Structure formats: structure tokens, C-alpha cells
Amino acid sequence: MIIQRNYSPSALPKGTDVAELTSRIIGPLTLLIERSGIDQDNALGLRIHLDWIQYKTCFRDPVVVRRAVDQQEQTLPLSEISIDLRQAATPKFEEYLTAAVQSLQGVAPSNGQEPFVLDAFKPWRDSIIWPFNRLFWQQLGDWETYAKRGFEAALPSGGSDANHPDAVMEGVVEFWDLLKDLDARGNLPHDIYAMEIGVGSGARARLWLDRFQAFDNEKGTSYYSRLKFLLGDYSPSTLDTALAAVGPHAPICSVIPIDATNPFKVLSFLRFKILFVHLTNVYDNLTFDEIARRDNQLYIVEVRPYISAAAAEKIHAEFGFDRAQLPGAIKRLLAYGPESVGDHEKGMAFWTRIWDFIRLEERLRAIDEGDDSHLPKGVSRSPLDDVLSEVPHDIRFHLSRGAAESFVNTAALLHPRGYLQVQDIFVTSIKDYAQGFRGPGKLDGSFVTWVNGAFLHAVGARAGYHVNFAPFTHRKGSKTQILYTKRRD
Amino acid sequence: MSSLPPLPTTVIGSYSMPAWLERAKNDFLQRKVSRHDLDEMYDAGRKAAIKDQETAGIDIISDGELHRDNMIDYFAERIPGVLIDHGSKRLYYDFYDSVVRSKLATGSLGLLDEVRFLKKFSQRPSKISVSGPHALVKRIRNAFYPSEEAFALDLARVMNFEVRELVREGATHIQIDEPYYSGFPEDLPWAIKAVNALVDGVSAHVTLHICYGNRYGKPSFEGTYRYLFPQVLEAHVHALSLEFARRGEDDLQLFKEFKVPFTLAMGVVDVKTNDVEPAGLIADRIRRALGVIPAERLMINPDCGLVHLPRDVAFNKLSAMAEGTRMVREGLK
């Protein structure tokens, strides 16, 4: 049995007596394990992970069990009990521990308290959270109206760093400097293309355009009149909102419905023409996988959704869907929206309740290091090899596949002097994955996952870019970082 | 060129770099693969590149240049007097930190193996590409010569011996690669002088390849070729190799406007996309060029090297290029 600490004590909230918390758990847990009659092989292969999950809600219960299987889904001796220390004080914590150890031994909860499993194990990239996420962004207005708050209020920081005026101005000056330099060399293209991907409310684009126009006027350079600003988002209604928000700048703006993971698909006619692309809080909501390395073997994390027995009973009582009907109701919700399960009010209530109840059981599935099927599209295995060469033997990290694909397919649009900037939450050193929980954390109808910056660094190097990160300095305590690209020689 | 068909097809030099070879190159830098093993892999890759070009129907082939890390280091490592920091790169495609601190010595660059290899494994006419003095000057740090021009001219002097040796060994087509002209048009007067010094006394068909860069499969610069003229007309070369597939054919008119006497080695295949152009589209591009340049002064090639393309894409592009050229040749009869 190995105990693994997955947090940095210095990063915990002030006053947290983590040693006391840990000792309060490890004693009873050891007792439970010894009394469970676990055999020697399984005891040797058991790992206790102590986590500190900072999010108010996530897809895990306070104590979870992970089994490992081989590629043919045969159970391996490796198993893990993962404990969220932050929830160690919850009243039923010991029950969770007991259930976890019983589950380890294959003992199902009694009294009909088995969780209700909604789908099979799949890698994160194919899991049920993505259709939920898509529905949320498609019907954001409905959710916000029902929840009586905007989605930004649900962010851990209580707001987005996207629209900070100083940060926007800094970006404007940087862009203007590039234009000026190109102009001085006689290389400034007639049409100056800039793009915002993931436009949200359009507030940032409006602010950026206001500031750019004013700065351009002040400098007397007339670049604004040559500017063609592209607003890209996959939601047509978001694009409508953003276009309205840019107000007087609308004549130089074009709205482009795009998949953030592949802007090139729609914009290939602008190959090597765009001078500046900006994204804020997009990468953290793109598809990812998780890779774990245990004893030199690689595993992909697979998840399957479930709700607790109590939650299933509540759903039945409130909405009339029993266990046989529930999967179908969720399927309809995700395919056709809340009205497909009742009237609008009932549909919204069902949607928010289910999202609240859903948890994801995890397992580790062994993968062959030479297997390329888990790699992001358009990315060779070299960047993953680079990352793996940096990590300690036992680590679990995100394979930020959507972000990597987005990076590669956006870089393909950049002018030789063009650049990409991404404001988001990045794990910039792969070793930091052993220092804290990096998501996903559950938000209103959606979720947030830190982005593997170290992987993007390696992806960028293979695509011809230096990828660097700088902290967002305009708000104290901000976790945001800014990814900058610079062409490699 | 007498044994060649009209509109001879050729390559710029590099062929698709297999991912396994990239890994081996990186492993070599980390001492995980031996020089011997890497050389064996190179030979296998070069033979396969030759076979692919022959099968695709290319008239003047290269060895695929798979043994070159990039267009700078391969030469920087061989030029006597260039000091290389061998610990300065982790990825093979990066450039070494290299510097010149004293006058370059004259000596063999060891390029003859390329000619011998090509002669051994193919009966076809072949081409050897050499990075030009301007490109090398832009990447090798100069801590000795009073100017870039002086550095370039001395590089040309040293390389001229080797290029003459290549011809003595049997090389019939030599290409000088200069991808940085487009970023530094102000250098053109001395850059052309250096090319002339490099090819002085070289009795082979000489092509000057000027592109907009292909690092990581992306252009390094944008613009038009107008900056080349009339200065480039002073180059002592037989052919100018320029890219037209990706950038469009507007600059073809420059050949008419400046009554360019050179052969045009026309880039008709875009090497910065995996989309394979149909043969008919390539034929149309060639036909449009024939409206400006007579067939006897037109050669056909991709825009640049194929190093960044997957192998099947590179092969299919070359096949389409050969087929498109064949379609035009039919009309010339």
C-alpha cells in the first residue's frame, strides 16, 4: 500500500491542519482495509491518494475507488482510493470510507443503495459531460434566467479576467507595435486580420476595438480602417449577442461560426493571413483526457456517469422518471433540450437537478505507449514523449487534446509575423500535477479544467512556436495565465 | 539537359521526414541511438525516397536529404572553422548555436557521398542542393568578419571548392537554396555576388532557389518577388526556382517585364498543405506559365522541399505533378 499526497500544503487555505486531517483518516482507513481481508497482491497494489479538491462541486464523491484494467478490460491488481481531504469533516465521511473499502473487495452497498449507472466507461473525451456542456452553451440564456445569475458569477473567482481594461490596452499596444513594424518594412498587408475566438458576451471585443480605434487615431496611423475583425464562436446566438455588443464597430466585424478546435476548417482561405488571434477561457472548456503513469505503465482514465440511489429516488419523486426511464429522459434532454422532458419549467428543473447529481466513477485502463489512438488529431506522439520524459514515474495529468488541436489549427492561420494569445488557467510545469487538483471542477451547467501548458509548450515547439506563459498581473490573486507564442527560427 | 524530356520535373531537395526517423534523430542527440545505427536508418530512408521519386515519375531526383537535420546545421557542421555548440539543441530540427571566430579554412565538406549514393542507387539524373551563403550568414553568428558580405563571400569561396568537387564526381544539377532573401531584400547586391562566387567555374546546371521559407511548413515572410528584379539578373545561374503554387501566379509577369533569360523552375505544388492538387490543376498552372515563358525554359517542381509532408501526401503530390506535366507535354507535341 502506498500513500500518495497530491497537494502542496502551502497551497491549502490558511489554518488548515492537514496533518491532523490526514491522521484522522488514515487510522480508520488502515483498520478498515486490514479487516476487509484484502489479499497480499491487492494490498501491494493499493494506493491511497490524498487530494485537496478546491472546487465547491466536482464529479467525485468525497471518497472514490478506482480500479485498473488491462486493454481487454481484465482487472489488474492496481487499485486506488482517492480521498478529498477538504471534505473529511463531512458527517458521513466514515460511511464513504467504509463503502470504498467494501467496493474494493467487490461488496456492493446493501439496502438498495447502489448508485445508478447511466453509461459505460469511456475516456473523458467521449464522456457524458460534453453533451451537457454543449447544451449549456447553446442554451446559456435559459440557464442564466432559470438560475437567476450569469455564468461568470459561477466561476471560482466570481468573474472573468477577460475584460480587464488594462490587460486589453496592453494587448492593443502590442498589436499596434507589430503593425507599425510591418508597416515600416513595407510588409503590412492591405487587410489586417485579427480574431477573437470564444466571444462570450462580446464585451472584450468591444473594449478591444474601442481602445484600438482610439490608439490608432491618437497615433494617426489609420490601421483601424484596414482592420477586419473576426468574431468566432460555435454558438450562433452568442455570435448574435457579440455582434450587437461591438456596436459601431460592426461594419469591420464578421461573425464566423467555428469549432474552436479547428478554426482552419472554416477559415482556410485566410491561411497565413491572420495577424492576431485571442482566446479567453476557451481552452479550459475543450475536450481533454487524463493519462496516469503508475509503475512505468501508462493508463488512460475512463469515467462512467452515475447518480446516487438517493438522487435517483428524488428524480423519480420530482419528475416521475424511474430508473428504466431515466437514461432515455437524459438522452432526450441532451439531444433536444429541456422542453423534450416536459414544459420549459420542468425541463429546466430536470436539467439543473441532473447536472447537480451527476458523478463520474473513474477507472484506469492500461494503454500501450506506442498506441497513437489517444493522441489529439494533427499532433504526433513526439510532444507526449517530451512531456513523459519530464515527469516522475507516478503522475496523473491532463492530455489537453482540444486545446492542442485548437492551437495547431489556429497556428495554421497565422501570418509569418502573427501571434496567438490565450488567457486561461494553465499548468505550466508537468510536475505541478502532483501538487494539486486541476479539475474538472463543476460549474453552473458546465465545468472547468486546467490546461496542460507543458504539453502545449511541446506541441508548439513541434509546430514552429515558442510557447511561453506569463501570469495575469491585472487582478490580485488571479490564477489566470497568458500563453504567448513566438515563431521559432 | 539534352537527355531530359520537355518540361523536366524535379524536386527542391528534401523528401517527407518519417516520424520514426525524427525520433531517432532526437534520440541520437540524447545519446540513445548510435551514429552507426542512425546512418543505417538514413540510408534506408534515402533509398526509399529515391524509389518514391522514381515511381512518381520525377525526372531529376534527389536523395531526399533525410540525413540533413535542417538546411543550416548540415553545412555549418562541415565548414572548417565554424564552431558548433553540440549541446545547444535537443530537437534535431532546431539550429545549433554556431559561430565563426576566425577566417574559414578550406577543406572538404564531405558532400561527395551524396553524389556517390545517388549514382549507386539510381540511374536518373540527380540534383544536389546546397544552402546558399546568404542563408548561412543569417544563421551562423559572425564574430570575425567585418561585414555580412565579407563573411558570405568567404563562405562562398570555401563552398565553391566542394561544389566543383561534386561536379567532378558526376553531379550534373546543383541548386543553391536562398530562403531568406525575401526577408532581407536590402542584402540582395552582396547576396548575388556571393552566389556568383559560389558557382564560379562550376560546370553543371545551376538553379537558384528563392522561396518565402518553409520552416515548420510555414512561410517566414510574405510579399512579391518584385524585389528580386533587376538585381537577380546578375546571378550566374541557369535557372531560377520560385514558388507559385501557394502564392498565385501574378509574379510570372515579372519574367516578361524584365525579359528574364533564365529557365524558370516553377513551383506548381503547394508544400504547406496536405491537400493534394489534382493533376489537371497542376497542368493549368504550367499552361499559364507557358503563356509567359517558352517550354524550353520551363522546369517543373514543388514550391519547396517536402520535408514537412506525410509520406503518402508527398508521394501523391509528386505523382500528380508528374501526371500534370505529362498532360501538358502531350499538347506540346
Interface residues (C-beta under 8 A of the other chain):
Chain A: G186 N187 P189 R271 F272 S380 R381 S382 D385 A411 A412 L414 H415 P416 A461 R462 A463 G464 R487 R488 D489
Chain B: A19 E22 R23 N26 L91 D94 F95 R139 Y212 G213 R215 Y216 G217 K218 P219 S220 F221 E222 G223 K272 T273
